[in-house]
């Protein structure tokens, strides 16, 4: 009898505790995280639903923390300038955040400026190459979240026989000679040099990509890459892939979706606007894009970084958030638009989590199971040197492509 009374007492206590209201914000530790806004807004609500789901999910496990998720398209998360966006986010002013999701192309500069701190453990359960992207001189400075790699979407399965940039153009041109072979965007000092480095990696299948940052341009990679870029020219001589016509919009995706181009090149998540433009269309064929003298995928890695100003309890909370955001169920929430109404398109974002690909719905998704071998075999872009070399590379490439340079912003 005494045991039953004790058990009843415990159950009453647990029930009472489970219905206690959450602590008011004033009694909780604030934690602000700035996440990449460069993803499809599946719900069409400015990411309000996604932010709410992430905040509530984390706070259920950490009721002493008041999490604020920021996803602001006006924040240029590539702005390294003095007094610019990143310095403000990692600073102490009103825009300051404790955790910021960044492209690891910038990681070396963030470490050099002292804006981010090393984290106490290596990332677990991630695509192996992603660990390299967050490591500098043996120390880990971030938790990988997204992977980005350029792929080709096409309707014709012949695309799978492409072995280099030349065969890519030949195959796509042969589908319908009256249409543009490949719609994409190469313009900008962040985009064009990265595409060239992709071509360099296709041409040089082993080792790191650091040599591709140096001038002069690699002759073999440049020759093949130039052929791919120039294949976008129309009969009027204009090249919408290079002259900003296809920049910062969905015109290239729509050209492919509506049958005006035989193929599209871009990140995997660009399938979202493709399917949005043509909802009844079947899923396309997909391959890693060969831009040089072979076909060897490379990828960017995005990661959560912790501000150097975030210490003691803040540091522990930031680490807990990074671990929460790494959970396969959280990556699934984001990738499959579970914050949006039922039936919404997946975002088709590549995830760094290996477990994500082994659980439903990714395990049976026809696109994610084609993406996995691409990123599993990919090399990563260097996390040092790109920001400082990109404009010199862009100038050299535009000269080689006989294009006229155009003014660009910090984020292009």
N, C-alpha and C positions, 0 to 999 in steps of 0.2 A: 504493500500500500504506500509506504513512504517513497518508494521509487517512482510510483505513478504520480504522486503529488509533486515530486521534484521535477519529473518529466513535463507535467502540465505547466509547472511554473516556468520552466525553460522555454516551452513553446509559446506561452503568453508573452514572455519577455522578447523572444525573437519576433513575434508578430507585431508587438508594439514598436520595436526598433525599425522593422521594415516599413512601417507607415510614417515614420518621422519625416517631416518636411526637410528638404535640403537646406544646408546652411545658407544664409543670405550672402550675397557676393562680398559684402564688406568683411565677412569673417573667413573668406577663402583666399588662397594665394592666387593672384592673377598670373596668367600665362598667355602670351599672345604668340600665335604662329602665323606666318605669312606663307601661303601656299601658292604654287604656280597657277595663274589664271589662264594659262595658254592651253586649255583643254576644252573639249566640247561642253557646252552648257546644255546638257540633256533635258533638264526640266524647263529651260527657258525662263528661269527666275533669277538670273544673276548669281547663281550658285547658292541661293538662300537655303534651299532644302539640303544640299550637300553639307554646307557649313553647320546647319542645325544637327544633322545626323552625326557628324564627327564630334561636335561639342558634347552632345548628350551621351554618345557612346563612351567617350573618354571619361566624362565626369561620373558615370555610373561606377566605374572602377576606381576613380580618384575623386571622391566627393569633397576633399579639402581644396581642390584646385578649381578655379574659375577660368575655363579655357575660352579664349576668343580666337576664332579662325577668320583670317582675312584673305580674301581672294579678290584683288582689285586690278582690273585690266589697265588702269592708269599707272600702276606701279611698274616701272621699267626695271625688271630684275636682272638686267645686263648692264646697268648704269654704274660704272666703277668710278666716275668722275668725283673729284673733291666736292663735297657737299651734295652729291647726287643721291639717288634713291637708296642704293645699298649702304652708303655711309649713314644715311638717316635711319635705316632699319636696324643697323647694328650699333647705332649711337644711343644717346640718352634723352633725346627729344620726344615730342608727342607721337612721332611715327614709330618709335623704337619697338622692336619685337625681340623676343627671347629665342625663337626658333624661326629660321628662314629656309625655305626650299630653294635651292640654287642649281644651276647647271654647273657640273663639276669642271667644265671648261674654264671657269672662273676661280676654281678653288685655290690654286696657287697664289693668285693675287689677294684673295681674302685672307689667307694664312700670312702672307708677307706683310699685309697691312695691320695684322693683329686683331682683326675683327671677329674671328671665329676661334673656338677652342677645340683641342683634341678631345675625343670621347674615349671613355675608359675601356671599351671593348670593340673588337672587330664585328662587323655586321654578320649576322647568322642567316642561314636559309636564303641566300641571294645567289643569283647567277654568278659564277666564280669571277668572271672578268670585272664585275661591278665593284668588287673589293679593291681592285687596283685603282679604280677611279677616285676613291675616297681616301687613298693612302698617299702621304708625302713623307719621305725620309723615315719610313717605318712607323709613322704614327697615323692613326685613323681620325679623320676630321668630319665624318658625316655618315648618315644612314641612307643607303640607296632606296629610292622609291620607284621612279620611272626609268625605263630605257627608251631610247629613240634611235631608230635606224631607218635609212631610206630604202623603200621597197618600190617595186613596179606593180601596179594593178593593171590587168588587161583582161579582155574577154576570151582571147584565143589561147588555148593550152600550149600552142607552139612557143609561147614565151618561156617555157621551162627549158627550152633548148639553147637559150642565150648563154654564152660562155664568156663574153667580154663586151666592151662598149660597141665595137663594130657590129657584132652579130645582133646585139640588142636593136640597133637602129635598122639593120637589114630586116629583121623579123617584124618589127612594128611597122615599118614602111610597107612591107608586103601584105599586111592585113587589108589595107585600103589606101592605095597610093594618093587618093584625093584628099585624105585627111592628115592632120598633123600627127606625126608618129608618137610623140611623147609630150604631154603637157605638164609643166612644172614651173617652179620659180627658182632662178639662180641669183637674182639681184640682191645686193647688200653685202657689206663687208664681213658679216657673220656667216652668211649663207654661201656665197660663191667660193671662198677659200675652203670651207668645210666640204663642199662637193668635190673640189679638186683633191683634197686629202683623201676622200673616199676613193677617187680614181687612183691616187697614188697607192693606197692600200690594196686595191685590186691588182695593181701592177707588181707590187712587192709584197708577196703573201706571208712573209714572216717578220718578226720583230715589231718594235714599237713604231708609232707614227711620228715621233719627234722629228726625224729627218725631213719630213714633208713640210715642216714649218720654215725651212731654210730656203733662201734663194741661191742660185737661179732655180727656176721651175724644172721639174724632172721632164726631159724631152719626150720619153715614151708615154708616160702617163698623160702629159699635156696634149699630145697629138690625138690620142684616142678620145680624151675628154672633150677636146674642142669639137671633134666630129659629132659627139652626142649633143652638145650645146647648140651647134649650128643647125642641127636637124630640125630644130623648132622654128626656123625661119619660114615665113609664108612667101607666097609668090610676089608680094610687094616688097620683099626684102626686110620687113620688120620682124623682130624676134621678141614676141611677148614674154618668153621665158626669161629674157635678160633685161628688157627695157622697163621693168616694173609694172607692166600690164597685169601680170599674175601675182604681184606682191601684195601681201596684207589683205587678201580677199579670197573668195572661193571660186574664182573664174576658171582656174585650171581644173579644179575638181568637177565643176559643172560641164566644162568642155568634154571631159571624158564620160561623165554620167549621161550626157545627152547625145553621145555618139559623134561628137565633133573632133575627137582625138582618139587614136587607137590605144593609147596607154596613158597612165598618170604615174608620176614619180613624186613621192613625199613620204612623210612619216605614216606609220600604220593608222594612226587616229584620223587621218584625212579620209578614211573610209566613211566616217560619220557624215560629213557633208556630201560625199558622193551618193550614199544611199538616201540621204534626205532629199537630194535633187531628183532622184529616180527611185522612189520607194518600191516599185514593183520589180525592179531589176534583180537578177540572180547575183549571188556573191561572185566577185571576180576571181580570176587567177592571181596569185601573188608570188613574187620572187624577190630575193635581195637584188638591188639594182647593181648591174655591172657597168661602171663608168670608165674603167681603165682597161689594162691589158690582161684581164682575168676577172674572176668574180670571188671576192673575199670580203664578207660583211664587216662593217665597223659600226660602233654605236656610241651615242652620247649617254651619259648617266646623270640623272637628277638626284639630289640628295637633300635630306634635312640636315642643316647645320645649326650649331648652338652658338649664340653670341658670347664673346669673351667676357661680357659684363654680367652674364648669368651665372651666379655662384651660389654655393650652399644649397638651400632648399630649391632654389630656382633651377640649379643644375640637375638635381635629382628629378624634379618635375619634367624638365626638358627631355631627360633620358627616358622617363616613363612614357612620354608622348611619342618619342621616336619608336619605342618598342610597340606601342599601340598601333601606330600608323603602319608598321611593318607586318601586322597580322594578316594572314591570307584572307580572312573574312572582310577586313577593311579594304584591302586591295580589290577584292571582289565587288564590294559595295561601289567603289569608284568606277572600276572597269566596266561593270555591267549596268551602270546607271540605275542602281537600286534606290537612289534618292529621287528618281523621277517616276512619273506615273507608269503603271504596268504596261508592257508592250513597247516601251521606249527603246531606241536603238542603243546598243552598247557603245561605249566610247572608243573601244579598240585601242586603248592605251597599253603599251607594253609595260609589264610589271617586273621589278627586280626580284621579287619573291619567287623562289623555285616552287614552293608549296602551292602557290596560286594556280599554277598550270596543272597540278595533280588533283585538284578538287573541282567539284562541279560549281558552276557550269562551264568553266574554262576547259575542263578535261574532255568534254564532248563538243566543244565549240569548234566548227570547222576552220575558222580563221586563226584562233589562238594556237591551235595545234600545228598550223603551218608556220606561225611566227616563231614558235619555240626553237626549232632547229637553227633558225637564222641567228637569234641572239645568243644561243648556247655556244655557237662557234665564232662569235664576233670578237674582234679586238676593240679596245676602247680608245677614244680620242684622248690625247694627253691633257692632264689637269694643270699644266703649267705652260706658259709661253704663247698660247693662242691669242689672247686679247692684245698683246703687244705686237704681234706679227701680222694680224689679219689684214690691216689696211695696205701694208706693203705687198702682201700676197694678192689682194684684190686688184691693186694697180697693175701688177705684172700680168695677171690673168686677163684683165680687160684689154691690155695692150696686145696680148697674144690673140685674143678673140676679136681684135679690131673693133672693139665697142667703145663708145664714148662714156667716160666716167660720169656718174651723177652724184650730187650731194646726198649724203645719207646721215641718219641720226645714230645715236649711240647704240640703239637696239637693233639696227639693221645688219 
